[in-house]
Amino acid sequence: MTINSSWVSVWLLFFLLLSSAVHAFPSSLSSSSASAGKRRQNPLSATVVESSTMSIVSTRTVTKMGGVLHRIKHSSTATQTDMIFSIFLPSVYAVGANKGPLPAIYWLSGLTCTDENFCQKAGPTAFAKADEEGVALIIPDTSPRGEGVPNDDGYDLGQGAGFYVDATQEPWATNFKMESYIKELTTVVEGKWNVGSQGTRSVCGHSMGGHGALTLALKSPSEWTSVSAFAPICHPTACPWGEKAFGAYLGSVDAGKDHDATELLSKAGSSVFDDIMIDEGTSDEFKDGQLKLSDFEATAEKVGQKLSVRRLQGHDHSYHTISTFIDDHIEFHAKRLRSAVGKVRVAEKDAAMAAVLSADTAGKPITCKAMVARGPKQPLTLEEITVDPPKAGEVRVKVMANALCHTDIYTLDGLDPEGLFPCILGHEAGCIVESVGEGVTTVKPGDKVIPCYTPQCNEAACIFCRSPKTNLCPTIRGTQGQGCMPDGTKRFKDKDGKDIYHFMGCSTMSEYTVLAEISCAKIADEAPLEKVCLFGCGISTGLGAVLNTCKVEPDSSVAVFGLGAVGLAVVQGAKMAGAKQIIGVDVNPAKFKMAQELGVTDCVNPKELDKPVQQYIAGTLTKWGVDYSFDCTGNTEVMRAALECSHRGWGTSCVIGVAASGHEISTRPFQLVTGRVWKGTAFGGYKSRTDVPRLVDQNLAGDLPIDHFITHTFAGVGETNKAIDALHSGDCLRAVVHYE
């Protein structure tokens, strides 16, 4: 086979159809309207830019994934001065901003520091980890500053040494209100960015800032999810730094007991947090005279407060220690913040369900909006439709979010031999059960579910559900392919009372839809539906192709053809499996950046080669070919190339992409005779109702991140055509439409 212009054109066509480009991250601050869709761009609210009390000092992109650090100046009512703080917004910010709070960690710095010390010295490690965990970081200054603000000649009092207390003594009482300022800052950040709201914030600090973190958290544990510290001043009423600060700011050392972590914990008399993490270097020159960690440990043991104390061999009091271990602290907080966000999600679900139930729609037809595909190659039309109640074995759900998949576009473009019109497309969604039909036992109203186009009946007589070899339950396959419910009828009608076909047993481009019970994967109440909806198709397919269908082993070599969302999920799965070499193949080099971040070791653009890509992989990049190859394009020529670059004797090639109607695959039989295996996968081999909830749980635990796949968001089912345009644009992996 040789690469020529016609072959490249065909390949490019199918890549654009069945895969999508890596998202870009503009560093400029600009707001995109809901009608244009939100690209991942870390927007600042326009009200921040225009506010007379808040301005942007600087903005820069600081992580590979596009996380942005903003330095903000604002007028503080607490200190009666201008204050400066930094806020790091992870790359997922634009995706989740309008669907609940983004968790946050507040970093409180030590003596003499500003926000810039942490950002410059620990930032590279901290921001990368925070981006990975999907949390924001807020870094305030350590005191008020500027002309007219009192100061002291010593480094440990006055500007740069606010000690996170509210001063009562002159000349400090007017401006030095740092405890109140931190509370004020949480309100500012929550109001402007919806970051850290509803109890989804934690606090961490160093030295004086460690003192601040511990005392603020112990005084108001309901306001902080967790607390940790580096080299904190644990017993300030018994050390020179604290004695000086409390005497000056509060009038006496004794008044400082209300701001002393050891005293506060003793007063609490019992455990306050599930754990408190503290790091202190064995070479910290202040550990004995100033920090007094042993005093805090003794009190914690007395009251039953768990401490995770690490004494770091050879480490000192400097930012070298912080930058080395800050990722551990962020991980400590992220785990607990995920749980806090989960509680918010449960409350949101309960509120949404209360609204659904208050409408008293069970057993009655529902009128709602839907995007109807009237014919191939036509834009979807926003219509008012009627959704009938569920029949026996069926479930009616309220769709909360729907992700666009290329299979939807494949059908809309008339390439699907089973495509029927008019129909309601969509099959990658997150939903809440509104009502159930007779005999339904596995879900109930209020449950969160992901519709699955591959059902799982779990009947004893179903040899497919009972076999570990497949997930292809055929129970409703016949009627599903006919655009009907299992009884052969439909649940959708247009305004003229005419039937509308179902699609893949899902039809989630409607505010309400009806599913077979055996197509409903019940998931955790804590799950964010606008994100985990991705497990309804493409991401599960890519991951499962690696982990289930091919069972890629550690140290394997892998080639992935097509670096859209499914291909990148294959890359992510291969990385999880421990592959040592992951070759990414695509004709669009813009996709390589994301691919490399997810684990691709070698990027190949076939258009730049002077030989067939399979010969380049099996001959140049490797001697005999790769252990595993995956086609994620739907192009039959690419499927052949993927097979022929697999390893002589044992190579396995997996077909994931769906080819257009009438296309057939081919290769020389000798390729198979010499030990190669050609196989395919549907939904990654996952048994839907059993495995999708497990994938969601992995995501909630932080073990299976998927936020990076969501590059565009839209508001309202009527925006679906714009989501389709985004998918066609070449820089979209997944566009999610939020229906609420």
N, C-alpha and C positions, 0 to 999 in steps of 0.2 A: 504494500500500500504506500502511496506517496501523498504528500500534502500538496494540494493545489487550491486555487482560489475558490472553486466551486465547493470543494469539501469544507474549506474554512467558513464559507458563507453559510452552508447548511448547519455546521456545528455552532456558529455564532448565533444563528436563529434559534436553535433549540436551547442554547445556554440562556439566552435572554428570556425565553419562554418558561423554562423549567428550573432555572436557578436565579439568584439575585445577587446584586453587588454588595460589597462591604459598605457599611455606612461611613460617612465622613463626619468630622467633628469641627465645624467652624469655630474659631476661637473668638469671633466677634460676639458682642452682647446684642442680641436682637430678639424680639418677641415675634413668634409666628402665630397667626390667628388659627382658630379651630378650623376654619374653612380651608386653610392651606395645609393643615396637618402639622403636627409637632415633630420635627426631626430632632434627633439627639443633639442638642446644642447648648445645654446648660444655660437656659435663659434666666436673666434677672427680670423681675417684674418691672414693667414700665413705670409703675408708681414709685419705685425706688430711685430710678434715674431722674424723675421729674420732681421728687420731693425736695423741699427747701431744707429739710432736716437730715437728709441722707444723701451722700454722694459717693461715687466710685473713685477710689484712689488709684487702683490698678486692677487689671484682669489678665490672667494668663492660664493657658492650658498646661497642666502639670503631670498628667499620666498618659500612658500609651493609649488607653481606652477613651480619652477625651475628657477626663475629670478637670474641672476648672477651679482655680483659686481666685476669689475676689477679695480685695482689701477695701473695706468700707469705712467711711467717716460719717459719724452721725452725732446729733445733739442729744446728750443724756440729761434726763430730768433728775436722775439720782445724784450725779456728780456736779450738775450745773456747768458742765464743760462739754466741749467736743471730745468724743472718744473714737478710737480706731480699733476695729477688730477684723480678723480674717475669717472667711468662711469657705471651706472646700466643699463643692458639690460634686458628687460622683457622677459618672457618665450615665447612670440610670435615672438621674434626677428628672429629666424631661419626660421620661416614660411614666414615672409614678407620681408626679407632682399633683395631678388632679384626681388621684384615686387613693387618697389616704396619706397619712404622714410618712415622711422619710425619716428614719431613725438618725439620731445625732449623738456625737460624743463631744463634750466640752473639754477643752484642754486649758488648764490653769497653769501659768508659767511661774517661775521662781523669781527671786530677788534680782533686781536690775533689768529684767527682761521686758521686751515688748512682744507683740505677736510675731514679729519677724524672726526672732531667735528660733522658735520652733519650726516655722515654715522653711527657713533656710538650712537649719542644721539637722532636723529630723524629718522634714517634709518629704523628701524623695521616697523614703521607706514608708512613712505614715500614709501618704496620699495613695500610693500604689495599693497598700493593704486595705485602706478604707474604700477605694474604688472596687476592689475585688469583693468586699463584704457588702457593698451597697449602702454605706453609711456616710453621713456628712460629718465634717469636723468644724467646730467653731472655736476660734482662738482669740480671746480678748486680751487687752493690755492688762498690766498689773497694777495700774493706778491712773488717776487723772494726771494730765500734764498740761503744760503751756503757761503762758504769761499770766501772772496773778495767782497761780496755784502754789500753795506753800510747799517748801522743800526743806531738806536737811542736808548737812554736809556729809553725813554718813550714807553708805550704800544701802543700809538696812532700815532706813526710815524715810518717809516722804515719797517723792516721785520714783516709781519703780519698785515700791515696797508697800503697797496698800494693805497687805496682809488679809485681804478678803473679809474685813470687818467694817462696820459703820462707826466712824469716829464720833465721839461725843465731846471731845475736848478741843479747844482752840489751840492753834489756828487751823486745825484739821477738819473740824466738824462740818464745815460748809461743803467741801468738795470730796473728802475721802469717805465715800459711801460705797465701798466695793462689794459688800454683801448684797446691798440693794441693787447695785448695778448689774450683778450677774443675773438676778431675778428679772430685772428690766430687760436685759439682753435676750433672755429666753423668750420673753413676750414679743420683742422686736423680730427675732428670727422666725418664730412660729407664725407671726402675722404676715410677714413679707414672703416667706418661702414655704410655709407649712412644713417646716423641718423641726423634728423633735417634739411635735405636739402630741397631745393625748397620752402623756406619760411615756413617750418613746425616746427618752434621752438619758445619757449616762455621763459621768464626770470622771476626769482623770487629771493628774497634775504632778508637778515636780517640786520638791523642796517646799518653799512657801506655798506654791500652788498645790502640792500634795496635801499640805495642811488645809488649804482651802477646799479641796475636793472632799477630803474626809469629813470636815466639819459641816459643810453645806449639806452633804448627803446624810450625815447622822442627825442633823437637825430637822431635815425635811425628807425622810426616806420615801414618802409617797410621790415626791416630785422627781426622783432619780431611779432609774432601773437598776443601776449598778455603779460601783465606785472602785477605782484602783489608784495607785500612786507609785511614783518613783521617789525614793529617798525623802519621804514626807517628814515634816516637823511634827512629830506625833504627840509631844507633850510640851507645848510652847510655854505654859506657865512655869515650867521647870528648866528653861534654857535661856541663854542670853538674848537670842533674837526675839523670842516671844516676850520676855520680860520688858525689853526696851519698847517694842511695838505696843504692847498692851498698856504700859505705863503712859506712853505719849498719846495714844489714840483714845483710850478708854478711862484713863485717870488712875488705874491701879492694875497690878498683876492679877489680883483676885477677881476683878471684873472680867478678866480674860478666860475664866473657867467656862463661860458659856460659849467659848470659841476654841476649846481645847479638845482634840479628838479623844484623848485618853479619858478626860473628865466626862465628856458627853457619853461615851460608851459605858462607863461605869454607872452613870445616872440612868441610862436606858435599862440596865439590869438584865438584859437578855439579848439574844441574837437579833440583829436589825436587817442584815442582808444575808442571802444564801452563802455568800463568800465575799471576801475583800482581798484583792490581789495587791501585794506590795513587793517591789524590788528594791534592794539596797546593795551597793557594792561593798565588798570587803575592804577595799582601799579608799572608801569614802572618808575624807578627812574630817567630816562633820558628824559622823555617825554616833560617836559617844557623847560629845559635848552639846550638840544642838538637836539631833534628830530623835533620840530616845525611843527607838523602835521597840526595844525590849520592854519598856513601860506599857506600850500599847498591847504588845503580845500578852503580857501578864494579865491585863484587864480583859482582853478578849477571851483568854482561857477561863477566867473566873466567871464571865457571864455567858459563856457558850457560843461566842461569835466565831465562826470559822474564818481563819486567815490562811491565805496561800502566800507565804513569805518565801522569797528566793533571795538568798545571799549570794551575789554574783561574784565569783572568784576573780580578784584582780581589778574589778571595775571601780571607778571613782564617782565623783559627784557631777561629772560633766555631761554634756549633750552626746558624747560618744556612747555613753551607756544607754541613753534614751533612744538614740537612733538605732542601736543594735537590738533593742528588745521591745520597741514600741509596737511592732506587729503582733506580739503576743498579747499585749494589753488590748489592742483593737479587736483581736479575735475573742478575747475574754468578754468584752462588752457586746460584740456583735451577736454572740450566741444568746445572750440574755435579751438583747434588743429584738431579736427575731421573735422570741416568745412574747414580748410586750406588744409588738406589732400584730402578732397572731390574735391576742386578746381584743385589740381594736377591730380586727377583721371580723371576729365573731360578733361583736356588738353591731358592726355595720350590717352583717348578714341578718341578724335578728331584726334590725330596724327595717331593712328592705323587705323581709318576709312579713313583718307586721303590716307594712303598706300593701303588700300583695293580698294578704288575708283579709284586710279591712275592706278590700274591694268586693269581697264575697263573690268571686268568680267561679269557684269550684262547681263543676257540673253544668256550667253555662258556656255558650260561645263567647269568645273574647275578640273584640275588634282592636286591631293594633296596626302599626306601620311595618312594612316589609319592603325589601328591595326585590323586585320580581324580574327574572330573566325571561323576556318575551320571545326572544329568538337568538340564534347564534350571531356573534359579532355585532350585537346591539348593546348600547348602554343599558344598565339596569334602570328600572323605573321605580320611583318611590310611590307605593300604593297603600291604600287602606284595605286590609284584608280581614277575613274572619277565620279564627282558629277554633275548631270544634273541640269539645271536651275529649279527654282520653278515653278510649275503650278498654276492654279487658286486656291486661298485660301491657298497658301503655302509660306514659308519664307526660304530663304537660309541664313545660318549664318556661321560666322567664329568662331570656338571654341577657346577660349582663355585659359581655364583651365577646367580640368575634375577631379572630385573626384571619387575614387573607392568606390563602394557600394557592400555589400555582395550579393545583388540581381544579380549583374553582375556575381559574382563567382558562385552563385547558378545555373545560366543558363549555364555557361561555364562548370560546373561539370556534366551537363546532368540531373539535378534534376527538371528542369522546363518542365512541360508537353507541354508548348507552344514554347519551345526552337526550333529554326530553324537555320540550318547552310547551307552555310556560312553566317555569319551575322557580323554586326558591333555593338558591345555592347556599354554600357555607357549611363547614363541618369541623372547624377548629375553634371551639367556643368554651366559655365558662358560664354556667347557668345555675339558677336556683329553682328547685321543684315547686311548682305552684299547686298542682293537684295530681292525683293518681287514679288510675282506673281499677276496676275490679280485679282482685287477685294479686295486686302488686304488694310485695312484702319487703323488698330489699332497699327501697328508698321511700321517703315520706315527705310531705310538704315542709319546706324550709331547708332541706338538704342541699348542699352544693354538689353539683355533678359536672362531669365533662362528657359530652356526647362522643361516642366512639363509633366510627363507621364500620369497624370490625367488631361484631357483637361477641358475646360469650354467654351461651345459654346455661352452661354448667349442668345440663341434664345427664343422668347416668347413661342414657342411651346414645349420647353424642360422642362418637369415637374421636372426633376432632378436639372437643373440649377436654376429654380425658387423656389425650395423648400429649406428652411433653414435646413432641416433634413439631407441632404446628399450633397456630392461633386462628386458623381459618374456619371458624364455626359457620356452617352453611344454613343454619336454621331459618333465617329470614332473607337469605341471599337472593332468592328468586323474586320476591315482591320488592325488595330494596332496589334491584336493578330495573324494575318496572315503574319506579317512582311512586310506590304505594306503601301504605302501612301493612303489617303482616296479614291482615284480613283482606287485602286486595283493594281497599278503599283509601280515600285521601281525607286529610283534615283541614286543608286550606281551601278557601273560596275567595274569589275577587269580589269587587263591589257589585258585579252583575250576577253573582251567585255561581259562577263557573269554577270548576275545580282547577287547582294549581298542583303540579307534580311536586313530590318530595325529591330530595337529592341526597344520595348516600346515607339515607336513613337519618339525616340530621337537619338540614335546612335551617341553618342558624343565622341567615341574613334576614331574620324576622325578630321582632321584639318578643314574640312567643312562638314556640314550636312544640310539636308532639313527637316523642321518641318511644321506641320499644324499650321496655324495662331492661331487656338484656343488652341494650346499647348504652346504658347509663353507668358510668364509673363514679361511684360516690367517693368524694374526697374530703379532706379535713376542713372543718369550718374556718380554720385560720388562713386558708389558702387565698392569695390574691387572684381573683378570677381573671383579671385583665392581663395576668402574666402566665399563670399555669394553664391557660387555654391552649398554649402552644403544645402542650403534651397531647392534644387531640389528634395530631397528625405528624407533621414534618420532623419535629425535634425527636419525638419518640422513634420515628422510623429510622433516622440516621443513627441514633444511639444504639437502638436494638440491632441494626444490621451488623454492627461491630460486636456488641456484647452477647447477643443471642444467636443470630443466624450464623455468623462466622466464628464467634468465640475467639477473638484475636488474643494471642498470648503475649506475655511480657517479652520485650526485646525483638518483637516482630518488625518487619518492614511493611509499610502500607502506602498505597497510592490512591488518592481520591480525585476523581474526575468530576469537576463541577463544584465550585466553591460558593454556592448559594446557601440558604439556611440549612437544607438537608445535608449538603456536603460538609458544612462547618460542624454540624452535629456529629457527622462521621469522624471528623478530625478530633472533636472533643472526646468522643467515645474512644478513639484510638489512643489518645493521650491518657485517658483514665485506665485503659487496659495495659499501659506500660510500653507501647510501641516505641522503638528506638529511632526509627526513621519514618517520617510521614511526608510523603511527596504530594503536594497540591498542584493540580493541573487545571488551568483555566485560560481562556483567551482574553480575559479582561484582567489586566495586571492590577487594577484598582482593588481587586479582592484580596491581593496577597497580604496586605498589612494585617487585616483581621485574622486571616488564616495563620500567619506566623505567630500572632499573639496567642492563638488557641493551641498551637503546638506544631504547625507545619515546619519541617526542617529544610525542605527544598521546594522552591516554586518553579513551575514549568509553564511557559506560554508556548503552545504548539506552533503558533504563527511565527515564532522566532527561530524555529528549528530547521535544519536542512535535511532532516530525515523524519520518518514517521515517529510519533511520540512514543509508541511502544518499544521501538528499537533504541530510542534515546534512554528510556528508563531501564530496559533490560539490555544493557551493553555499555552505557556510559555512567549513569547514576548507580547502577548495580551491575554485578557480573551476570547473574542468571535471572534477574527479575525480582519482584516483590513477593512477599509471602501472601499478602492480601491486597486486592484492588476492589474499588467500589465505583460503579457508575451512578452518578446523581444527575444526569442530564436528560435522559429519555431519548438520546440520539443513538440509533443502532450502530452507526460507525464507531462511535465512542465506546459503546459496549464491547465491540470487537477489540478495540485498542486496549481496553482495560483487561480483557482476558489475556491478550497476547503479551502483556507486560508482566503477567504473574509468573511466579517462579517455576522453572522446569522441575517436574517431579512431584511437586506438592502445592503449587500456587492455587489459591482460591479467588475467584472473581465473583462479586455479588452485584446483581442488577437491582437497582433501586428506582431509577427514573422510569416513568411510564411513557412508552413510545406512542406516536400518533397511530390512529387506526390504519391497519393494512401494512404496517412496517414489520419486517421480519429480521431476525439476527442471523449472522452467518460467520463462519470461520472454517479453517481447514480442520478436518477431523484429527489430523496429526497433533494439533494443539491439545486435544483432550487425551489422545493416546499416550502422549508424553507426560501424563500425570496431572494436568490442570483440571480444576473442578469449576464448573459454571453453575451458579445458583442464583436464586432471587429471594426477595423478602417483601412481605406486606406488613405494614405497621411494625416493622422491626422485630417481628416474631413475638411481640408482647401480647399476652392474653389481657384484653382490655380492662375488664372489671377487677381483675386480680392485680395487675401490674401497674396501671396508671395511678391508682392511689399511692403505690409505693414510690413511684417517681416523684409525685407531688411531695410526699413526706421527705424524700431526699433533698428536694429543693428547699423545703422549709427549714431543714436542718443545716442548710448552707453547704451541703455536699454536692449539689448539682445545680450550679448557677445557669440561668437561661436568659437573664435580663439583656445580655449583649445582643441577642437575636432581634429584639424589638427596636427598630430604628425610626418608626413613625407611629403616631397615635392620632386618632380622629374622634370627634365627639358626635354621637347620634347616628342611628342606622342610615339616615339620609346622606351621610358622608361617604358611603361605601364606594361610590364611583371614584371619588378622589383617592381613596385608599388603593383602588385598582390602578389608577394613574401612577401612584407612587410605586406600586409593585412593578410597573412597566418602566419606571424611570432609570433603572440600572443602579441605583444606590440604596435600594431598600431590601432588607432581609425579611422582616415581618412587619406588616402594618396592622395595628390593632385598633378596632373601632369600639369605643366605649359606648354602650347603649344607655348608661345611667350616669 
